[in-house]
Amino acid sequence: MTLTASIGVIGLLLSITPAWADDFSAEADFVTRAANGNIFAVAESRLAVDRARAPQVETFARRLVGDHLRAEAELQAAAEGSGATVPTTLDQEHQARLTALRGKSGVGFDKAYIADQLEVHSNALTLYGDYMLWGDYERLHTLAIKMIPITEAQLKDVQALAGD
């Protein structure tokens, strides 16, 4: 092989490698963000089951615990083979938000919980929609498509609780 051909092959390999890294990065980012959303929704909802003042907030929280535990198990299965690791604990940002919610009670607790869930579900809907459009890993793509109507329904329910 000539020096020119060797340089050409090396250049080709270097130009392909970033695409592989970007693909892995996209899957890892999607899995991490989806898992953090699920873990956060479960943790806050478990707290809301015990502390919510309004019965409809408690009912919503009970449903979210089950929905997000199922979503987390489905994410774990869908991520297999993608190279992405599914987190099992909250990141620092979500942990701080959970800690702040623990400091609230009564109507203030309900309002803060609802505000957090509005944000979580709005962000999740965007995340799933983006991965549906641009994600490459088939199992995660299928999961994103499945989660869109579920997340839309949850967002609609929490918007009703918020009075939006």
C-alpha positions as YAML, in Angstrom:
chain: A
units: angstrom
residues:
- id: 1
  name: MET
  ca: [0.00, 0.00, 0.00]
- id: 2
  name: THR
  ca: [1.38, 3.40, -0.90]
- id: 3
  name: LEU
  ca: [1.73, 6.25, 1.53]
- id: 4
  name: THR
  ca: [-1.01, 8.16, -0.28]
- id: 5
  name: ALA
  ca: [-3.40, 5.20, -0.07]
- id: 6
  name: SER
  ca: [-2.60, 4.71, 3.64]
- id: 7
  name: ILE
  ca: [-3.31, 8.37, 4.36]
- id: 8
  name: GLY
  ca: [-6.57, 8.08, 2.45]
- id: 9
  name: VAL
  ca: [-7.67, 5.04, 4.47]
- id: 10
  name: ILE
  ca: [-6.74, 6.72, 7.75]
- id: 11
  name: GLY
  ca: [-8.64, 9.85, 6.69]
- id: 12
  name: LEU
  ca: [-11.69, 7.75, 5.82]
- id: 13
  name: LEU
  ca: [-11.60, 5.98, 9.20]
- id: 14
  name: LEU
  ca: [-11.24, 9.27, 11.07]
- id: 15
  name: SER
  ca: [-14.19, 10.77, 9.19]
- id: 16
  name: ILE
  ca: [-16.41, 7.77, 10.04]
- id: 17
  name: THR
  ca: [-15.49, 7.50, 13.73]
- id: 18
  name: PRO
  ca: [-17.19, 10.75, 14.82]
- id: 19
  name: ALA
  ca: [-20.46, 9.53, 13.30]
- id: 20
  name: TRP
  ca: [-20.29, 6.39, 15.42]
- id: 21
  name: ALA
  ca: [-19.48, 8.46, 18.49]
- id: 22
  name: ASP
  ca: [-22.40, 10.81, 17.75]
- id: 23
  name: ASP
  ca: [-24.77, 7.86, 17.36]
- id: 24
  name: PHE
  ca: [-23.69, 6.41, 20.69]
- id: 25
  name: SER
  ca: [-23.88, 9.83, 22.28]
- id: 26
  name: ALA
  ca: [-27.45, 10.28, 21.03]
- id: 27
  name: GLU
  ca: [-28.52, 6.95, 22.49]
- id: 28
  name: ALA
  ca: [-26.72, 7.58, 25.78]
- id: 29
  name: ASP
  ca: [-28.26, 11.05, 26.06]
- id: 30
  name: PHE
  ca: [-31.76, 9.76, 25.28]
- id: 31
  name: VAL
  ca: [-31.50, 6.87, 27.74]
- id: 32
  name: THR
  ca: [-30.06, 9.06, 30.50]
- id: 33
  name: ARG
  ca: [-32.68, 11.77, 30.10]
- id: 34
  name: ALA
  ca: [-35.57, 9.29, 29.83]
- id: 35
  name: ALA
  ca: [-34.39, 7.36, 32.89]
- id: 36
  name: ASN
  ca: [-33.93, 10.53, 34.96]
- id: 37
  name: GLY
  ca: [-37.44, 11.64, 34.03]
- id: 38
  name: ASN
  ca: [-38.88, 8.26, 35.03]
- id: 39
  name: ILE
  ca: [-36.94, 8.01, 38.29]
- id: 40
  name: PHE
  ca: [-37.87, 11.59, 39.21]
- id: 41
  name: ALA
  ca: [-41.56, 11.09, 38.41]
- id: 42
  name: VAL
  ca: [-41.65, 7.92, 40.53]
- id: 43
  name: ALA
  ca: [-39.81, 9.50, 43.48]
- id: 44
  name: GLU
  ca: [-41.94, 12.64, 43.51]
- id: 45
  name: SER
  ca: [-45.15, 10.69, 42.95]
- id: 46
  name: ARG
  ca: [-44.42, 8.32, 45.83]
- id: 47
  name: LEU
  ca: [-43.94, 11.36, 48.00]
- id: 48
  name: ALA
  ca: [-47.19, 12.85, 46.67]
- id: 49
  name: VAL
  ca: [-49.12, 9.67, 47.48]
- id: 50
  name: ASP
  ca: [-48.24, 10.30, 51.14]
- id: 51
  name: ARG
  ca: [-48.36, 14.11, 51.24]
- id: 52
  name: ALA
  ca: [-50.79, 15.40, 48.63]
- id: 53
  name: ARG
  ca: [-53.59, 17.45, 50.09]
- id: 54
  name: ALA
  ca: [-56.01, 17.17, 47.16]
- id: 55
  name: PRO
  ca: [-57.40, 13.67, 46.54]
- id: 56
  name: GLN
  ca: [-57.14, 14.11, 42.75]
- id: 57
  name: VAL
  ca: [-53.41, 14.89, 43.10]
- id: 58
  name: GLU
  ca: [-52.94, 11.72, 45.15]
- id: 59
  name: THR
  ca: [-54.86, 9.67, 42.56]
- id: 60
  name: PHE
  ca: [-52.74, 11.12, 39.75]
- id: 61
  name: ALA
  ca: [-49.55, 10.38, 41.72]
- id: 62
  name: ARG
  ca: [-50.57, 6.74, 42.31]
- id: 63
  name: ARG
  ca: [-51.13, 6.26, 38.57]
- id: 64
  name: LEU
  ca: [-47.81, 7.90, 37.71]
- id: 65
  name: VAL
  ca: [-45.87, 5.57, 40.00]
- id: 66
  name: GLY
  ca: [-47.15, 2.54, 38.12]
- id: 67
  name: ASP
  ca: [-46.86, 4.15, 34.68]
- id: 68
  name: HIS
  ca: [-43.27, 5.27, 35.21]
- id: 69
  name: LEU
  ca: [-42.12, 2.02, 36.80]
- id: 70
  name: ARG
  ca: [-43.40, 0.24, 33.66]
- id: 71
  name: ALA
  ca: [-41.74, 2.86, 31.45]
- id: 72
  name: GLU
  ca: [-38.45, 2.38, 33.29]
- id: 73
  name: ALA
  ca: [-38.57, -1.40, 32.79]
- id: 74
  name: GLU
  ca: [-39.36, -0.91, 29.10]
- id: 75
  name: LEU
  ca: [-36.49, 1.57, 28.76]
- id: 76
  name: GLN
  ca: [-34.11, -0.91, 30.37]
- id: 77
  name: ALA
  ca: [-35.16, -3.62, 27.88]
- id: 78
  name: ALA
  ca: [-35.07, -1.26, 24.88]
- id: 79
  name: ALA
  ca: [-31.60, 0.03, 25.75]
- id: 80
  name: GLU
  ca: [-30.06, -3.46, 25.67]
- id: 81
  name: GLY
  ca: [-27.47, -3.62, 22.95]
- id: 82
  name: SER
  ca: [-27.41, 0.15, 22.39]
- id: 83
  name: GLY
  ca: [-24.26, 0.63, 24.43]
- id: 84
  name: ALA
  ca: [-26.07, 3.08, 26.71]
- id: 85
  name: THR
  ca: [-26.29, 2.44, 30.44]
- id: 86
  name: VAL
  ca: [-29.63, 3.13, 32.09]
- id: 87
  name: PRO
  ca: [-29.13, 5.18, 35.27]
- id: 88
  name: THR
  ca: [-30.80, 3.82, 38.40]
- id: 89
  name: THR
  ca: [-30.41, 6.87, 40.63]
- id: 90
  name: LEU
  ca: [-31.34, 10.51, 40.22]
- id: 91
  name: ASP
  ca: [-28.86, 13.00, 38.85]
- id: 92
  name: GLN
  ca: [-27.94, 15.97, 41.07]
- id: 93
  name: GLU
  ca: [-30.43, 18.38, 39.48]
- id: 94
  name: HIS
  ca: [-33.42, 16.10, 40.00]
- id: 95
  name: GLN
  ca: [-32.25, 15.11, 43.48]
- id: 96
  name: ALA
  ca: [-32.14, 18.78, 44.46]
- id: 97
  name: ARG
  ca: [-35.67, 19.28, 43.13]
- id: 98
  name: LEU
  ca: [-36.91, 16.24, 45.07]
- id: 99
  name: THR
  ca: [-35.26, 17.58, 48.23]
- id: 100
  name: ALA
  ca: [-36.96, 20.96, 47.70]
- id: 101
  name: LEU
  ca: [-40.35, 19.25, 47.31]
- id: 102
  name: ARG
  ca: [-39.80, 17.33, 50.56]
- id: 103
  name: GLY
  ca: [-39.62, 20.70, 52.33]
- id: 104
  name: LYS
  ca: [-43.16, 21.65, 51.29]
- id: 105
  name: SER
  ca: [-46.56, 20.71, 52.68]
- id: 106
  name: GLY
  ca: [-50.27, 21.27, 52.11]
- id: 107
  name: VAL
  ca: [-51.41, 23.27, 49.11]
- id: 108
  name: GLY
  ca: [-47.83, 24.45, 48.52]
- id: 109
  name: PHE
  ca: [-46.74, 20.84, 48.14]
- id: 110
  name: ASP
  ca: [-49.52, 20.09, 45.64]
- id: 111
  name: LYS
  ca: [-48.68, 23.16, 43.54]
- id: 112
  name: ALA
  ca: [-44.95, 22.41, 43.52]
- id: 113
  name: TYR
  ca: [-45.54, 18.74, 42.63]
- id: 114
  name: ILE
  ca: [-47.88, 19.69, 39.79]
- id: 115
  name: ALA
  ca: [-45.41, 22.29, 38.48]
- id: 116
  name: ASP
  ca: [-42.60, 19.72, 38.50]
- id: 117
  name: GLN
  ca: [-44.74, 17.13, 36.72]
- id: 118
  name: LEU
  ca: [-45.80, 19.68, 34.09]
- id: 119
  name: GLU
  ca: [-42.15, 20.31, 33.32]
- id: 120
  name: VAL
  ca: [-41.11, 16.65, 33.44]
- id: 121
  name: HIS
  ca: [-43.87, 15.53, 31.10]
- id: 122
  name: SER
  ca: [-43.43, 18.44, 28.70]
- id: 123
  name: ASN
  ca: [-39.69, 17.69, 28.51]
- id: 124
  name: ALA
  ca: [-40.37, 13.96, 28.09]
- id: 125
  name: LEU
  ca: [-42.76, 14.60, 25.22]
- id: 126
  name: THR
  ca: [-40.08, 16.67, 23.47]
- id: 127
  name: LEU
  ca: [-37.44, 14.01, 24.19]
- id: 128
  name: TYR
  ca: [-39.57, 11.18, 22.77]
- id: 129
  name: GLY
  ca: [-40.60, 13.25, 19.77]
- id: 130
  name: ASP
  ca: [-37.00, 14.18, 18.98]
- id: 131
  name: TYR
  ca: [-35.83, 10.58, 19.26]
- id: 132
  name: MET
  ca: [-38.75, 9.41, 17.13]
- id: 133
  name: LEU
  ca: [-37.60, 11.82, 14.40]
- id: 134
  name: TRP
  ca: [-33.82, 11.45, 14.66]
- id: 135
  name: GLY
  ca: [-32.98, 8.42, 16.77]
- id: 136
  name: ASP
  ca: [-31.26, 5.52, 15.06]
- id: 137
  name: TYR
  ca: [-31.37, 2.62, 17.51]
- id: 138
  name: GLU
  ca: [-34.49, 0.68, 16.49]
- id: 139
  name: ARG
  ca: [-35.56, -0.56, 19.92]
- id: 140
  name: LEU
  ca: [-35.27, 2.90, 21.47]
- id: 141
  name: HIS
  ca: [-37.01, 4.42, 18.44]
- id: 142
  name: THR
  ca: [-39.92, 1.99, 18.90]
- id: 143
  name: LEU
  ca: [-40.08, 2.86, 22.61]
- id: 144
  name: ALA
  ca: [-40.13, 6.59, 21.86]
- id: 145
  name: ILE
  ca: [-43.05, 6.13, 19.47]
- id: 146
  name: LYS
  ca: [-44.92, 4.06, 22.06]
- id: 147
  name: MET
  ca: [-44.31, 6.59, 24.83]
- id: 148
  name: ILE
  ca: [-45.59, 9.66, 22.96]
- id: 149
  name: PRO
  ca: [-49.36, 9.03, 23.41]
- id: 150
  name: ILE
  ca: [-48.83, 7.85, 27.00]
- id: 151
  name: THR
  ca: [-46.85, 10.98, 27.84]
- id: 152
  name: GLU
  ca: [-49.38, 13.19, 26.04]
- id: 153
  name: ALA
  ca: [-52.16, 11.72, 28.21]
- id: 154
  name: GLN
  ca: [-50.14, 12.24, 31.39]
- id: 155
  name: LEU
  ca: [-49.34, 15.81, 30.39]
- id: 156
  name: LYS
  ca: [-53.02, 16.49, 29.66]
- id: 157
  name: ASP
  ca: [-53.97, 15.11, 33.10]
- id: 158
  name: VAL
  ca: [-51.40, 17.19, 34.95]
- id: 159
  name: GLN
  ca: [-52.44, 20.27, 32.96]
- id: 160
  name: ALA
  ca: [-56.02, 19.66, 34.14]
- id: 161
  name: LEU
  ca: [-54.75, 19.49, 37.74]
- id: 162
  name: ALA
  ca: [-52.91, 22.77, 37.19]
- id: 163
  name: GLY
  ca: [-56.00, 24.38, 35.74]
- id: 164
  name: ASP
  ca: [-54.32, 25.03, 32.37]
...
